[in-house]
Amino acid sequence: MAVSEEAFLLLCFENYELVWKAKAEKKEMLEESEGADGKRDEDEAKTRWTQGRAEEGKNTGWAKAGMDRFDQLVKIVMASRTEYNKVAVESVERLWK
């Protein structure tokens, strides 16, 4: 998996985390928040860095803060892989001595 793919996976998790937690805590949340017209009320849990609903064709993409967080996550993933590789190489070197 590429660094950018892992960073994007983490970003999506962070972005949708509040929504998933709300759904887990109260499964019927969406059913109860539907109005008479079948549309959801605006008081439901929201994502952190995206707005709009894809099913309504109003997805506005990622906010600048979300893109900045992605850049941070890329650096974190790169650093963790570098540290992991260092430990792995040291372990192999100890085995072969």
Backbone as ProteinMPNN parsed JSONL, in Angstrom:
{"seq_chain_A": "MAVSEEAFLLLCFENYELVWKAKAEKKEMLEESEGADGKRDEDEAKTRWTQGRAEEGKNTGWAKAGMDRFDQLVKIVMASRTEYNKVAVESVERLWK", "coords_chain_A": {"N_chain_A": [[0.849, -1.167, 0.0], [0.582, 2.164, -0.852], [2.119, 5.121, 0.56], [0.514, 7.419, 0.383], [-1.991, 6.262, 0.032], [-2.405, 4.936, 2.472], [-2.374, 7.152, 4.181], [-4.645, 8.484, 3.224], [-6.628, 6.649, 3.876], [-6.5, 6.78, 6.692], [-7.232, 9.462, 6.974], [-9.876, 9.424, 6.002], [-11.026, 7.776, 7.936], [-10.741, 9.407, 10.245], [-12.291, 11.557, 9.384], [-14.918, 10.534, 9.145], [-15.391, 9.429, 11.608], [-16.936, 10.541, 13.778], [-19.529, 10.361, 12.777], [-19.837, 7.587, 12.466], [-19.58, 6.757, 15.13], [-21.819, 7.971, 16.266], [-23.847, 6.631, 14.911], [-23.392, 4.049, 15.834], [-23.903, 4.327, 18.551], [-26.54, 5.032, 18.564], [-28.499, 3.483, 16.721], [-30.91, 3.915, 15.472], [-30.87, 6.564, 14.846], [-30.851, 7.86, 12.27], [-33.312, 7.09, 11.235], [-35.098, 8.288, 13.018], [-34.503, 10.94, 12.576], [-35.489, 11.582, 10.153], [-37.553, 13.613, 8.249], [-40.991, 14.425, 7.419], [-40.924, 14.493, 4.692], [-39.124, 12.556, 4.063], [-36.483, 13.232, 4.026], [-33.32, 13.746, 5.652], [-32.859, 15.336, 8.832], [-30.944, 18.275, 9.696], [-29.566, 18.074, 12.066], [-28.1, 15.81, 12.552], [-25.137, 13.761, 13.146], [-22.074, 15.046, 11.893], [-19.527, 15.046, 9.342], [-15.983, 15.708, 9.64], [-14.367, 17.161, 7.753], [-15.605, 17.209, 5.289], [-18.46, 18.184, 3.383], [-21.934, 18.166, 2.563], [-24.013, 15.84, 0.754], [-23.489, 12.94, -0.98], [-25.539, 11.433, -2.152], [-27.41, 13.338, -2.668], [-26.226, 14.789, -4.546], [-24.632, 16.933, -3.809], [-22.018, 17.072, -2.927], [-19.294, 18.743, -1.683], [-16.615, 18.336, -1.596], [-13.306, 18.246, -0.097], [-12.473, 20.169, 2.76], [-10.103, 22.844, 3.329], [-8.737, 22.442, 5.761], [-8.96, 19.682, 5.998], [-7.414, 18.834, 3.84], [-4.966, 19.795, 4.694], [-4.656, 18.194, 6.955], [-4.367, 15.723, 5.703], [-1.838, 16.069, 4.503], [-0.299, 16.168, 6.848], [-0.743, 13.571, 7.799], [0.465, 12.053, 5.783], [3.163, 12.625, 6.282], [3.374, 11.527, 8.85], [2.854, 8.804, 8.34], [4.989, 8.22, 6.626], [7.137, 8.622, 8.394], [6.586, 6.663, 10.323], [6.865, 4.359, 8.821], [9.535, 4.532, 8.142], [10.74, 4.324, 10.68], [9.78, 1.785, 11.399], [10.969, 0.209, 9.4], [13.641, 0.573, 10.072], [13.792, -0.717, 12.568], [13.067, -3.289, 11.762], [15.189, -3.966, 10.013], [17.343, -3.893, 11.797], [16.597, -6.031, 13.452], [16.766, -8.202, 11.689], [19.482, -8.072, 11.07], [20.575, -8.714, 13.571], [19.752, -11.355, 13.76], [21.237, -12.571, 11.744], [23.846, -12.388, 12.558]], "CA_chain_A": [[0.0, 0.0, 0.0], [1.362, 3.399, -0.956], [2.023, 6.044, 1.692], [-0.652, 8.288, 0.194], [-3.207, 5.464, 0.243], [-2.553, 4.747, 3.911], [-2.727, 8.451, 4.746], [-6.033, 8.767, 2.855], [-7.447, 5.759, 4.688], [-6.555, 7.38, 8.025], [-8.004, 10.703, 6.854], [-11.3, 9.059, 5.901], [-11.446, 7.306, 9.251], [-10.901, 10.573, 11.109], [-13.374, 12.388, 8.859], [-16.225, 9.919, 9.368], [-15.429, 8.825, 12.931], [-18.062, 11.04, 14.572], [-20.756, 9.819, 12.196], [-19.911, 6.157, 12.797], [-19.835, 6.62, 16.561], [-23.214, 8.337, 16.505], [-24.684, 5.539, 14.411], [-23.222, 2.898, 16.719], [-24.549, 4.62, 19.827], [-27.983, 5.15, 18.391], [-28.72, 2.976, 15.37], [-32.127, 4.471, 14.895], [-30.719, 8.014, 14.7], [-31.261, 8.325, 10.949], [-34.752, 6.894, 11.068], [-35.801, 9.288, 13.822], [-34.236, 12.298, 12.117], [-36.116, 11.817, 8.858], [-38.77, 14.418, 8.287], [-42.151, 13.888, 6.705], [-40.602, 14.378, 3.275], [-38.167, 11.472, 3.886], [-35.112, 13.746, 4.057], [-32.74, 13.799, 6.988], [-32.705, 16.633, 9.479], [-29.569, 18.764, 9.699], [-28.927, 17.951, 13.372], [-27.392, 14.55, 12.694], [-23.676, 13.877, 13.234], [-21.471, 15.521, 10.653], [-18.129, 14.733, 9.11], [-15.096, 16.805, 10.054], [-13.778, 17.995, 6.698], [-16.387, 17.179, 4.056], [-19.832, 18.624, 3.584], [-22.829, 17.768, 1.485], [-24.342, 14.424, 0.69], [-23.307, 12.435, -2.337], [-26.809, 10.98, -2.711], [-28.155, 14.511, -3.104], [-25.425, 15.451, -5.571], [-24.146, 18.207, -3.286], [-20.732, 16.884, -2.282], [-18.451, 19.902, -1.971], [-15.213, 17.959, -1.517], [-12.569, 18.365, 1.16], [-12.121, 21.505, 3.246], [-8.653, 23.088, 3.395], [-8.234, 21.796, 6.978], [-8.855, 18.256, 5.694], [-6.248, 18.652, 2.976], [-3.797, 19.994, 5.563], [-4.528, 16.992, 7.783], [-3.825, 14.688, 4.824], [-0.394, 16.315, 4.411], [0.278, 15.738, 8.124], [-0.805, 12.115, 7.871], [1.504, 11.523, 4.885], [4.432, 12.717, 7.02], [3.32, 10.563, 9.956], [2.983, 7.463, 7.779], [6.368, 8.077, 6.152], [8.0, 8.488, 9.568], [6.35, 5.364, 10.963], [7.467, 3.334, 7.969], [10.984, 4.651, 8.281], [11.088, 3.76, 11.988], [9.508, 0.346, 11.334], [12.007, -0.4, 8.577], [14.886, 0.598, 10.845], [13.685, -1.787, 13.563], [13.062, -4.565, 11.048], [16.551, -4.222, 9.527], [18.156, -4.216, 12.973], [16.219, -7.378, 13.879], [17.338, -9.151, 10.726], [20.922, -8.052, 11.252], [20.887, -9.483, 14.792], [19.543, -12.779, 13.473], [22.254, -13.066, 10.828], [25.204, -12.289, 13.144]], "C_chain_A": [[0.903, 1.242, 0.0], [1.138, 4.278, 0.279], [0.77, 6.907, 1.571], [-1.965, 7.533, 0.405], [-3.461, 5.247, 1.736], [-2.976, 6.049, 4.591], [-4.189, 8.789, 4.432], [-6.999, 7.891, 3.651], [-7.605, 6.322, 6.101], [-7.391, 8.663, 8.024], [-9.5, 10.405, 6.8], [-11.826, 8.571, 7.239], [-11.692, 8.488, 10.185], [-12.091, 11.431, 10.674], [-14.75, 11.841, 9.239], [-16.414, 9.358, 10.771], [-16.645, 9.259, 13.758], [-19.397, 10.483, 14.076], [-20.922, 8.352, 12.586], [-20.199, 5.946, 14.275], [-21.294, 6.936, 16.884], [-24.151, 7.223, 16.043], [-24.593, 4.318, 15.319], [-23.94, 3.108, 18.042], [-26.065, 4.658, 19.705], [-28.328, 4.771, 16.953], [-29.928, 3.608, 14.698], [-32.046, 5.971, 14.655], [-31.23, 8.514, 13.343], [-32.767, 8.172, 10.725], [-35.536, 7.972, 11.812], [-35.615, 10.697, 13.273], [-34.845, 12.578, 10.742], [-37.396, 12.606, 9.042], [-39.886, 13.754, 7.505], [-41.857, 13.698, 5.225], [-39.567, 13.288, 2.998], [-36.722, 11.935, 3.883], [-34.632, 13.833, 5.501], [-32.705, 15.225, 7.516], [-31.229, 17.001, 9.52], [-28.858, 18.564, 11.032], [-28.205, 16.629, 13.571], [-25.876, 14.793, 12.736], [-23.102, 14.237, 11.871], [-20.018, 15.061, 10.551], [-17.268, 15.937, 9.477], [-14.726, 17.73, 8.9], [-14.493, 17.91, 5.351], [-17.795, 17.623, 4.382], [-20.653, 18.207, 2.387], [-23.05, 16.274, 1.512], [-24.258, 13.975, -0.758], [-24.633, 12.026, -2.972], [-27.682, 12.136, -3.175], [-27.399, 15.282, -4.184], [-24.831, 16.773, -5.116], [-22.807, 18.063, -2.568], [-19.8, 18.019, -2.685], [-16.968, 19.592, -1.862], [-14.615, 18.2, -0.148], [-12.288, 19.827, 1.492], [-10.601, 21.626, 3.311], [-8.047, 22.403, 4.614], [-8.075, 20.291, 6.773], [-7.656, 17.963, 4.811], [-4.953, 18.843, 3.769], [-3.563, 18.77, 6.443], [-3.969, 15.838, 6.961], [-2.307, 14.841, 4.709], [0.309, 15.882, 5.695], [0.334, 14.215, 8.217], [0.222, 11.463, 6.95], [2.846, 11.531, 5.614], [4.484, 11.702, 8.157], [3.531, 9.143, 9.443], [4.417, 7.226, 7.299], [7.32, 7.863, 7.327], [7.824, 7.119, 10.224], [6.942, 4.236, 10.132], [8.985, 3.367, 8.069], [11.431, 4.017, 9.588], [10.879, 2.249, 11.983], [10.59, -0.354, 10.538], [13.331, -0.466, 9.319], [14.888, -0.544, 11.852], [13.75, -3.153, 12.888], [14.463, -4.925, 10.564], [17.456, -4.602, 10.691], [17.861, -5.628, 13.472], [16.826, -8.432, 12.974], [18.856, -9.214, 10.885], [21.336, -8.835, 12.491], [20.751, -10.981, 14.543], [20.687, -13.358, 12.645], [23.664, -12.979, 11.39], [25.559, -13.534, 13.873]], "O_chain_A": [[1.861, 1.332, 0.767], [0.108, 4.188, 0.947], [0.05, 7.1, 2.55], [-2.938, 8.101, 0.9], [-4.594, 5.361, 2.204], [-3.836, 6.044, 5.472], [-4.894, 9.324, 5.287], [-8.068, 8.349, 4.053], [-8.709, 6.341, 6.644], [-8.158, 8.916, 8.952], [-10.294, 11.06, 7.475], [-12.941, 8.912, 7.634], [-12.732, 8.56, 10.84], [-12.812, 11.968, 11.516], [-15.643, 12.602, 9.613], [-17.493, 8.858, 11.091], [-17.306, 8.421, 14.37], [-20.283, 10.174, 14.873], [-22.005, 7.925, 12.986], [-20.973, 5.06, 14.638], [-21.924, 6.243, 17.684], [-25.134, 6.913, 16.716], [-25.589, 3.632, 15.548], [-24.521, 2.173, 18.592], [-26.78, 4.344, 20.657], [-28.435, 5.633, 16.082], [-29.942, 3.804, 13.483], [-33.047, 6.592, 14.297], [-31.968, 9.498, 13.288], [-33.405, 9.022, 10.104], [-36.52, 8.502, 11.296], [-36.469, 11.558, 13.479], [-34.729, 13.69, 10.227], [-38.218, 12.288, 9.901], [-39.727, 12.645, 6.995], [-42.461, 12.847, 4.573], [-39.163, 13.096, 1.851], [-35.816, 11.112, 3.751], [-35.421, 13.973, 6.435], [-32.545, 16.185, 6.763], [-30.364, 16.134, 9.393], [-27.665, 18.85, 11.134], [-27.738, 16.355, 14.676], [-25.398, 15.878, 12.407], [-23.589, 13.785, 10.834], [-19.378, 14.734, 11.55], [-17.772, 17.053, 9.607], [-14.767, 18.951, 9.049], [-14.024, 18.486, 4.37], [-18.269, 17.462, 5.506], [-20.111, 17.928, 1.317], [-22.354, 15.539, 2.212], [-24.881, 14.561, -1.643], [-24.846, 12.233, -4.167], [-28.592, 11.944, -3.982], [-27.877, 16.304, -4.676], [-24.554, 17.645, -5.941], [-22.497, 18.863, -1.685], [-19.545, 18.235, -3.869], [-16.14, 20.489, -2.02], [-15.335, 18.34, 0.841], [-11.916, 20.616, 0.624], [-9.896, 20.617, 3.343], [-6.957, 21.838, 4.521], [-7.151, 19.688, 7.319], [-6.961, 16.966, 5.006], [-3.968, 18.141, 3.542], [-2.423, 18.356, 6.656], [-3.174, 15.051, 7.473], [-1.574, 13.857, 4.806], [1.391, 15.297, 5.643], [1.332, 13.644, 8.659], [0.791, 10.428, 7.297], [3.583, 10.546, 5.565], [5.523, 11.088, 8.397], [4.287, 8.369, 10.03], [4.99, 6.163, 7.537], [8.211, 7.017, 7.258], [8.801, 6.491, 10.632], [7.464, 3.265, 10.681], [9.634, 2.321, 8.076], [12.396, 3.253, 9.608], [11.712, 1.509, 12.508], [11.082, -1.403, 10.954], [14.061, -1.45, 9.206], [15.881, -1.26, 11.975], [14.409, -4.066, 13.384], [14.882, -6.076, 10.694], [18.25, -5.536, 10.579], [18.777, -6.346, 13.873], [17.343, -9.443, 13.449], [19.443, -10.295, 10.838], [22.342, -9.545, 12.466], [21.539, -11.777, 15.053], [21.062, -14.516, 12.831], [24.6, -13.459, 10.75], [26.654, -13.634, 14.427]]}, "name": "protein", "num_of_chains": 1, "seq": "MAVSEEAFLLLCFENYELVWKAKAEKKEMLEESEGADGKRDEDEAKTRWTQGRAEEGKNTGWAKAGMDRFDQLVKIVMASRTEYNKVAVESVERLWK"}
